[in-house]
Amino acid sequence: MAEFWHNEVAPDAEERHRTGKFPVDLFGKLADLGVPAIPHDPTYDGLGLGTLDMIIALEQIARVDQ
């Protein structure tokens, strides 16, 4: 997972901040990894994980892109 953050998120972080453009393609890749589904119930196609799991994922993203 750390490779994804460094290879996909970090390289264009400065450009995203400068332009303010929402990275639709990057969000799609995060969705493919299941990041947005972490805290949601499996009944709704979520992963059913807890708040701590979501915090850890967000912390990893924040390490390379605030």
N, C-alpha and C positions, 0 to 999 in steps of 0.2 A: 504494500500500500504506500509506503514512503516513496518508492520509486515513482508512483503515479503523481504524487504531489510535486516532486522535484522535476519530473519530466513534462508534465502536462499543465500544472498550475503555475509554478514559479516563473518559467521563461517569459510569459507575457503579462505578469502582474503589474509591472510599472506602466505598461501601455494601457491596460484596463483602467488604472487609476487616473492616468492623464486624460483619457478620452471619456471616461464615465460610461462606456458602452457595456451593456450586460452581456456576458459571455454565454450565449445560448448553447453553443456547441459544447463548451466546457461543462455547463450544467447538465447537459444530456449524458456526458461521460460519467459525471458524478452519480446521476440517476442509474446508469447501467451498473455501477458499483453497489447501488443500494443505499447510498448515504441518506437521501431524503426519506427513505422508508424506515430508517432505524427506529424511531420512537413510535411508529404506528402499529396498531393491532394487526395481526395476520388476517383477521376477518376482512380487513380493508387492503389486503396485499402488502401490508407492512412487515417488518422483520420482528416486531414485538420485543425489541430490546429496550433497555432502560435509558433513563436520562444520562447516567454516567457514560454509557456507550456513545450517545450522541455528543456529549461534551468532549470525549476523547477524539472523535472524528473531526469535530470543529477545531479542536486544538491543533490537530495535525495540519489542517488547511491553513490555519492562522500562522503557523510557523513559516510558511512560504508566501502567503498573500493575506494581508490584513483585510 
